[in-house]
Amino acid sequence: MMSALALLGGEKCKSKPFPPWPQYDEREEQALKNVLESRVWWRTPGTQTLEFERAFARFHGAAYGIAVTNGTAAIEVTLAALGIGPGDEVIVPDFTFIATASAVLFAGALPVLVDVDPHTYCVDPAAVEAAITPRTKAIIAVHMGGHPADLDALVDISRKHGLPLVEDCAHAHASEWRGRKIGTFGTAGTFSFQSSKTMTAGEGGIIITNDAEFERLARSTHDCGRMPGEWFYSHFIYGSNYRLSEWQGAVLNVQLTRLDEQTRQRDQNGRLLDDLLVEIEGIVPQMRDKRCTRNGHYGYIFHYDARAFGGLPIGRFIEAVNAEGIPTQASYAPLHDMDVFTSGAYRKRLSGEQATAEHPFLHQPFPNTMKAAWETVWIPQYALLGDEQDMYEVAAAISKVQQHAKELQ
Ligand SMILES: Cc1ncc(COP(=O)(O)O)c(C=O)c1O
């Protein structure tokens, strides 16, 4: 008899496709055409990227926005503007995309990796505080999958120790903590507009801030060390070219008009999935802290316990659910396990004593990161733009794989 599982030739659970991503309509087409015909394609004399910086900052309750080439660059420029360099340490969660740590290395500083909370998978404030040394110069928090890190505790730690807090908001456009948008709880919030993000121009990034002096330095850093109103060929501080093009600014202006409604939809579907998936033995959705008043949901994250699926390995589970027409993917690997750290290659960016010193944090067990990295499954954000029926089909697919798990052994 043929199996019911789509992976083994059965019928898929998914009855209709999820909405496509990225989304666009004639407004993006018109905006791109307008840039084309204006013959102003670059940031400096342009209006589109400037307008976008202001609109995106306003949307998040920030006074300033500095658009940059991508989300990695947003962190690099932020660290440069904070004056972070050789000999310094920056605290970074072990569970994140490599950019959060590589930007620190790019500054010539050491990313000190710390474990995350076992339920929200966001950086653990107690671990942050324990990792502070006289060399610590900043803390970077990541709002994992769109769920804010514990900003109450992190802001307290940052004030108590006089350390700037940077929010890596690459997953969290429009997320809220206690009714306030993320991105301005610390000195700066950095965002990505790479293709998989909840709004996109293919590539792109932005830094938002309420700190006028930080803004002055970050803006100058992103534009070759120039200062506003000064001669084009005068350069005042060390900088580089991180400017975003007018094409991207034009597309992002339109993408931003959809963000609020799309976030409402993702958040609503995320809550529905929380209710549906918690009923399935062995599945535990990422915990939602009560203070998270809106989850921007770059991804929907859940913990998978193979024991409730007859020992089915997570990779095979993902394959089976994908075959049912539900896009799911594995998580990030722990940073401390990456070749760049295990091979010692990261030391090439360090200097002085730091380049040869033992870095004991690399030999810590990071139990919560290990769980987040190897036992969680992600549903990409565009699936949360589906309707209620789509969410029921997600749950049905997971239950079906559970029922038939033995056939996959
Ligand atoms: C947590 C996190 N930080 C930073 C980035 C870097 O963004 P980008 O790919 O735009 O450089 C990403 C995404 O790709 C990310 O997921």
Ligand as a Chemical Component Dictionary entry (heavy atoms), coordinates in Angstrom:
data_LIG
# 
_chem_comp.id                   LIG 
_chem_comp.type                 NON-POLYMER 
_chem_comp.pdbx_formal_charge   0 
_chem_comp.three_letter_code    LIG 
# 
loop_
_chem_comp_atom.comp_id 
_chem_comp_atom.atom_id 
_chem_comp_atom.alt_atom_id 
_chem_comp_atom.type_symbol 
_chem_comp_atom.charge 
_chem_comp_atom.model_Cartn_x 
_chem_comp_atom.model_Cartn_y 
_chem_comp_atom.model_Cartn_z 
_chem_comp_atom.pdbx_ordinal 
LIG C1 C1 C 0 20.485 38.177 12.745 1  
LIG C2 C2 C 0 21.041 38.737 11.476 2  
LIG N1 N1 N 0 21.921 39.755 11.530 3  
LIG C3 C3 C 0 22.446 40.305 10.430 4  
LIG C4 C4 C 0 22.110 39.847 9.176  5  
LIG C5 C5 C 0 22.826 40.418 7.999  6  
LIG O1 O1 O 0 22.023 40.986 7.046  7  
LIG P1 P1 P 0 22.484 41.021 5.503  8  
LIG O2 O2 O 0 22.281 39.674 4.956  9  
LIG O3 O3 O 0 21.561 42.045 4.923  10 
LIG O4 O4 O 0 23.898 41.460 5.484  11 
LIG C6 C6 C 0 21.192 38.803 9.059  12 
LIG C7 C7 C 0 20.720 38.292 7.774  13 
LIG O5 O5 O 0 20.954 37.902 6.851  14 
LIG C8 C8 C 0 20.658 38.222 10.235 15 
LIG O6 O6 O 0 19.817 37.185 10.162 16 
# 
loop_
_chem_comp_bond.comp_id 
_chem_comp_bond.atom_id_1 
_chem_comp_bond.atom_id_2 
_chem_comp_bond.value_order 
_chem_comp_bond.pdbx_ordinal 
LIG C1 C2 SING 1  
LIG C2 N1 SING 2  
LIG C2 C8 DOUB 3  
LIG N1 C3 DOUB 4  
LIG C3 C4 SING 5  
LIG C4 C5 SING 6  
LIG C4 C6 DOUB 7  
LIG C5 O1 SING 8  
LIG O1 P1 SING 9  
LIG P1 O2 DOUB 10 
LIG P1 O3 SING 11 
LIG P1 O4 SING 12 
LIG C6 C7 SING 13 
LIG C6 C8 SING 14 
LIG C7 O5 DOUB 15 
LIG C8 O6 SING 16 
# 
